[in-house]
Amino acid sequence: MKRMHAAYISAAVLCVILGALALSNSRLFGPPADGGPADGGPAAPAVTPVQGRTLGTAATLAIGESVTFADGPSVTLVRIDDSRCAKGNTCIWQGELSPVLRLSGGGFDTPREVRLGTVTAKRASAGGFDISLTDATAVSITFTITKSEAYVMPVHSQIRVTAPAAGAVVTSPLTVSGEAKGTWYFEASFPVKLLDADGSAVAVGHATAKSDWMTESFVPFDATLTWTAVPKGPTGTLVLEKDNPSDRPESADSFRYTVRFTSVKP
């Protein structure tokens, strides 16, 4: 009887030891029950799609999240570098949070990374867009992005251009389209030219009316510009001139705005 009692005790002790070993192994090697990181560090934020929005409206992103602006680029929060002084330490500089954003599409021929900072760089510019940091934590940021002033399509009472957009990357052949009032044409056309950063002509052509131009109403047009020379400078100017057969200065007019080139002279 005593031997049986001792055997039961030994078995119970063995079960306790095996249970403790299993629990230890699960803590060391098994995934945490809450889905957080196994090393006990802060859990990475969930990556969820962010609804598209228009430029100028604030957007909040967690690390790894992206938002695509209907009238601009796609923006991804790649990471947030943290150089802030640790609590309890005495530092010469208190440091900052530095989010790194990746911008693509919306006129970017290749993705571009931009670094902001809660102290040193709350604003930055890239590819015709201005980015402003509104708020930042260790895992998320709130920011706004707008078109740089130079890349906002100007307004003219006599002509409206629908393509290319201001600040767009242009390549040869380039289709220019829009509508102009009949008084902008002469013999159903008007001059169009593309200038480089030096003001030299990269391409010259004519826009042609797509319907009867003998009217004071808006008439649609299109034009095709081609070039082989490599432009000088990363930006150029698209110029749509009112046809002025009389050459009188008071009758001259033009519509011009900034575009960008993909390949330029050094």
Salt bridges, closest charged atoms under 4 A:
ASP81 OD1 - ARG79 NE 3.25
ASP81 OD2 - ARG115 NH1 2.85
ASP82 OD2 - ARG84 NH2 2.84
GLU113 OE2 - ARG102 NH2 3.31
GLU179 OE2 - ARG160 NH1 2.60
ASP198 OD2 - LYS232 NZ 3.42
ASP222 OD2 - LYS210 NZ 3.81
GLU241 OE2 - LYS193 NZ 3.22
ASP253 OD2 - HIS156 NE2 3.04
